[in-house]
């Protein structure tokens, strides 16, 4: 079980696999008013930065599930580095359908709502692990402005314009699902740059070290096209945020 190889190459040096920065995760943790001992479930936990830093800063406990063996091992190393191995655990597995054995105070899916077939399905899945009075976190892209054509949407990494909503429509969709939006923290252009641009040096160094690899041509094509694609499309059209929700 693993994610596509291009991600384990291009994001192998990332601690955060979305457009958030460490400062944004700190802001989110403070906004949630996390109490020591709060249990957090993170589906699609990546390299574990959210759980590990919150364990250090707010003394939460938590479990992260991710399909990538590489990212899961990086999360375990990060927990050791921050001295929180007794507070968090990371499991290599499929987060789709995962329900915690014990109800949690925060159930999160920050940037991997495909596991539930979209936002609504992921919220439904997370709710199965949530204790009464708990908070669901959803990390999701949204259109800063609607693309004029489907080709622009594809330049942003979407299959079509309908893949994402505008920010007002996304927030409104939570209301339609009978959830209150109790907070949100939005990424900015610097976060997008750090997420996207950090891949380029990683890919270049991988190419220099693996010129004969069967995957080298694909990585070379991506490194050639990605800088222009990012500044033309993602940076101009796509936003991203984490939304804190509570069921009514």
C-alpha positions in Angstrom: 0.0 0.0 0.0 1.5 3.3 -1.1 0.7 6.6 -2.7 1.9 7.3 -6.3 5.7 7.4 -6.6 5.9 10.9 -7.8 4.7 12.2 -4.4 7.2 10.1 -2.5 9.9 11.6 -4.7 8.8 15.2 -5.0 7.6 15.6 -1.4 10.2 13.4 0.3 11.7 16.4 2.0 8.4 18.0 3.1 7.2 18.0 6.7 3.8 19.4 5.6 2.1 18.0 2.5 -0.3 20.9 1.9 0.0 24.7 1.6 0.1 25.3 5.4 3.2 26.5 7.1 4.3 25.6 10.7 2.9 29.0 11.8 -0.5 28.2 10.3 -0.7 24.9 12.2 0.3 26.7 15.4 -2.4 29.3 14.7 -5.0 26.5 14.1 -4.0 24.7 17.3 -4.4 27.9 19.4 -7.7 28.7 17.7 -9.1 25.3 18.7 -8.2 26.0 22.4 -6.8 22.5 22.7 -6.7 21.1 26.3 -4.0 18.7 27.5 -5.1 15.2 26.9 -7.4 15.9 24.0 -7.4 12.9 21.7 -6.9 13.8 18.0 -7.5 11.5 15.0 -5.7 12.5 11.8 -6.8 10.7 8.6 -4.1 11.2 5.9 -1.6 12.3 8.5 1.4 12.6 6.1 4.7 13.2 7.9 2.9 13.9 11.1 3.8 17.6 11.7 0.3 18.6 12.9 0.0 15.8 15.5 3.7 16.0 16.6 3.8 19.8 17.1 0.4 19.8 18.9 1.6 17.0 21.2 4.6 19.1 22.0 2.8 22.5 22.3 -0.6 21.5 23.7 0.0 18.0 25.2 -2.6 16.4 23.1 -2.6 12.6 22.3 -3.3 11.3 18.9 -3.3 8.7 16.1 -2.4 9.4 12.4 -3.2 7.1 9.5 -1.4 7.4 6.2 -1.0 5.2 3.0 2.6 6.2 2.5 5.2 4.0 4.2 7.8 6.8 3.7 5.7 9.5 5.2 4.6 7.3 8.1 8.2 6.6 9.0 9.0 10.3 8.8 6.2 11.0 11.2 7.6 8.4 13.7 11.0 10.0 13.4 9.5 13.5 13.9 7.7 12.2 17.1 11.0 10.9 18.4 12.8 14.2 17.5 10.1 16.2 19.5 10.0 13.8 22.4 6.3 12.9 22.0 6.4 9.2 21.1 4.4 8.5 24.2 1.6 10.8 23.1 1.2 10.0 19.4 1.2 6.9 17.2 1.4 6.7 13.4 -0.1 3.8 11.4 0.7 2.8 7.8 -2.7 2.0 6.4 -5.7 3.1 4.4 -7.6 5.9 6.2 -10.7 5.3 4.1 -13.2 3.8 6.4 -11.0 4.1 9.5 -13.0 4.6 12.7 -11.2 5.2 16.1 -11.7 2.6 18.8 -12.1 5.4 21.3 -14.0 8.6 20.6 -11.8 11.6 20.0 -12.1 15.3 20.7 -10.8 16.3 17.3 -11.3 14.3 14.1 -9.3 15.7 11.2 -8.7 15.1 7.5 -6.5 17.9 6.4 -6.1 17.7 2.6 -7.2 14.2 1.8 -11.0 14.3 1.5 -10.7 11.8 -1.4 -10.7 9.1 1.3 -14.4 9.7 1.9 -15.3 10.4 -1.8 -15.3 14.2 -1.1 -16.0 16.6 1.6 -19.5 15.3 2.6 -18.4 11.7 2.8 -15.3 12.5 4.7 -17.2 14.5 7.3 -19.6 11.6 7.6 -16.6 9.2 8.2 -14.9 11.5 10.7 -18.2 11.9 12.7 -18.1 8.2 13.5 -15.0 8.8 15.6 -16.1 12.1 17.2 -17.2 12.4 20.8 -20.1 14.7 21.8 -18.9 18.3 21.7 -15.9 17.5 19.5 -14.6 19.3 16.5 -14.1 18.0 12.9 -11.3 19.5 10.8 -11.5 19.6 7.1 -8.7 20.8 4.9 -9.8 21.6 1.4 -9.0 23.6 -1.7 -11.4 26.3 -3.0 -11.4 28.6 -6.0 -10.1 32.1 -5.3 -11.9 32.9 -8.6 -13.7 30.6 -10.9 -11.6 29.5 -13.9 -13.0 30.7 -17.2 -12.2 27.3 -18.9 -11.8 23.7 -18.0 -8.2 23.8 -19.2 -7.4 26.4 -16.5 -9.0 24.2 -13.9 -6.8 21.3 -15.1 -3.8 23.6 -14.8 -4.6 23.9 -11.1 -4.6 20.1 -10.7 -8.4 19.7 -10.8 -10.1 17.4 -13.3 -12.8 20.0 -13.9 -14.1 23.3 -12.5 -16.8 21.4 -10.5 -14.1 19.7 -8.4 -13.8 22.7 -6.1 -16.2 25.4 -4.8 -15.6 29.0 -4.2 -15.0 29.9 -0.5 -18.5 31.2 0.1 -20.0 28.1 -1.5 -17.6 25.8 0.4 -18.6 27.4 3.7 -22.2 27.3 2.7 -21.9 23.5 2.0 -21.0 22.9 5.7 -24.3 24.7 6.6 -26.2 22.4 4.2 -24.7 19.4 6.1 -26.0 20.8 9.4 -22.5 21.8 10.8 -21.5 25.0 12.3 -18.3 26.5 11.1 -16.6 27.5 14.4 -13.2 28.6 13.0 -11.1 28.6 10.0 -7.4 29.2 9.1 -6.6 29.9 5.4 -3.4 29.3 3.6 -1.7 32.2 1.8 0.5 32.6 -1.3 3.7 32.0 0.8 2.2 28.7 1.9 1.5 27.7 -1.6 5.0 28.7 -2.7 6.6 26.7 0.1 4.5 23.6 -0.7 5.0 23.7 -4.5 8.4 25.3 -4.9 10.1 23.1 -2.3 9.3 20.1 -4.6 11.6 21.5 -7.4 14.9 21.3 -5.6 14.0 17.8 -4.3 13.2 16.6 -7.8 16.4 18.1 -9.2 18.5 16.5 -6.6 16.7 13.2 -7.2 17.4 13.4 -10.9 21.0 14.2 -10.3 21.3 11.1 -8.1 19.1 8.8 -10.3 19.7 9.7 -13.9 19.1 6.1 -15.2 16.0 5.4 -13.2 13.0 4.3 -15.2 11.0 7.1 -13.6 13.6 9.8 -14.5 11.9 11.1 -17.6 8.6 11.6 -15.8 10.3 13.5 -13.0 12.3 15.6 -15.6 9.1 16.5 -17.4 7.4 17.6 -14.2 10.4 19.6 -13.0 10.4 21.4 -16.4 6.7 22.2 -16.4 5.9 22.8 -12.7 7.4 26.2 -12.0 5.5 27.9 -14.8 2.3 25.9 -14.1 2.3 27.0 -10.4 2.8 30.7 -11.1 0.3 30.7 -14.0 -2.5 28.6 -12.4 -2.3 27.5 -8.7 -1.0 30.7 -7.3 -3.7 32.8 -9.1 -6.8 30.6 -8.9 -6.6 28.2 -5.9 -7.0 28.8 -2.2 -6.8 26.3 0.6 -7.9 26.2 4.2 -8.8 24.2 7.3 -12.3 24.5 8.6 -13.3 23.7 12.1 -16.8 22.2 12.3 -19.2 21.2 15.0 -22.5 19.2 14.4 -25.7 20.9 15.3 
